[in-house]
Structures are given as C-alpha cells and as structure tokens.
Amino acid sequence: MDNSKIYKMPFAKVYPLYIQKAKKKGRTQKEVDEIIFWLTGYNRFSLFQILSNNSDFETFFKYAPKMNPNAAKIKGVVCGVRVEEIEDKLMQDIRYLDKLIDELANGKAMEKILRE
C-alpha cells in the first residue's frame, strides 16, 4: 500500500479536523493538544511552529521531541486495521494519534486515553 499521500499531507490540514471531531462530542481543543503533547513530546510553541510551517505528517513525527514509550499500549482498530499490528512505524504513529482522538471523541476519560 502506498502511504506517501498520507505522509505528505500537511498536519495543519488535519489538526482542525481533530479539533472539530472532539468538539462535536463536547470535548475541547485543549484536550486534543494534551493528547498530541503526550504522544509526541511537542509543547504549545513547537506545535504552533509545526502548524505555521505547514509541515507534513512525515516531518511532524520525524521531529517529534520524544514519542511516548507508553504509545505501545495503544490498542484497537482504526480504518479497519489493528494499530498494534501496523509494521510501518510512521503509519503506526499516525494511526496511534487517530486512535487517541477517536477515544477522546467517544468520551473516554483522559487518564485512560493517556494510559495513566
């Protein structure tokens, strides 16, 4: 499967969709940001830079300060594929983020989403 189209998609194009999905279910942008910070190690400033630079997903994850070691605890299905079985590391990271946003939109408590 050719994932290059997803890898080259600007993160700034998808980020508002994550927020929109969360808000439709009564969640907040702050919670979306908290998930991104937890997973990638970005902070408000560095996330703003990524968004301002119109960086793609590949760059977003390549320059993530530190992927959370608990990301391996993320299990489940996104787009019909089990995230823990994805062999391509970049695609797995993208789907981890998708899965966490899905959990947020489905009303899961932040402590559980962040695997605390």
Secondary structure by P-SEA (a helix, b strand, c coil): cccccccccccccaaaaaaaaaaaacccaaaaaaaaaaaccccaaaaaaaaaacccaaaaaaacccccccccccccccccccccccccaaaaaaaaaaaaaaaaaacccccccccc
